[in-house]
Amino acid sequence: MMVDAIRLLLFPALMAFAASSDLFTMTISNRVSLALTAGFFALALVMGMGAGDMLSHTGAGLAVLAITFCFFAFGWIGGGDAKLAAATALWLGFDHLFEFAVYASLLGGALTLLIIKFRVLPLPALLARQEWVQRLHQSDGGVPYGIALAAAALVVYPHTPWMKALAL
């Protein structure tokens, strides 16, 4: 029963936290990625995931880390985004990695377009006093891509063996 609750809540809660943290601070704490990684391995062991499957999931995470590290090196994404994407890939494995990448790309593109549009509009006085809104409104500011990564992960997660085993 406790394992089912963890499987149902841990990943979505950490994704929601990562998205909100990125929105309000433009950072994703290393603790979120570490918690996702530790949570994956703990849950995989408790649920009896085979060594081959764990190795495959680890390979997916490492592959995404290598790719997103290159993106980070070119300045295309932040370091927190790279680590979050890799930790997400660890949970989803190669079976759901392409689906995650497509959703993250589409949602990230839509988010970027919305923020570009937001930045050309004048800020209402009530919002202008909020530091996080000011940060989002800066024309030279970044995009909190963790929102798109988290949303894509939450779209894909219900289709994974983690959730299918619950038979909800």
Secondary structure, DSSP 8 states (H G I E B T S, - for coil): -HHHHHHHHHHHHHHHHHHHHHHHHS---HHHHHHHHHHHHHHHHHTT--HHHHHHHHHHHHHHHHHHHHHHHTTSS-HHHHHHHHHHHHHHHHHHHHHHHHHHHHHHHHHHHHHHHHHHS---HHHHT-HHHHHHH-TT----THHHHHHHHHHHGGGSHHHHTTT-
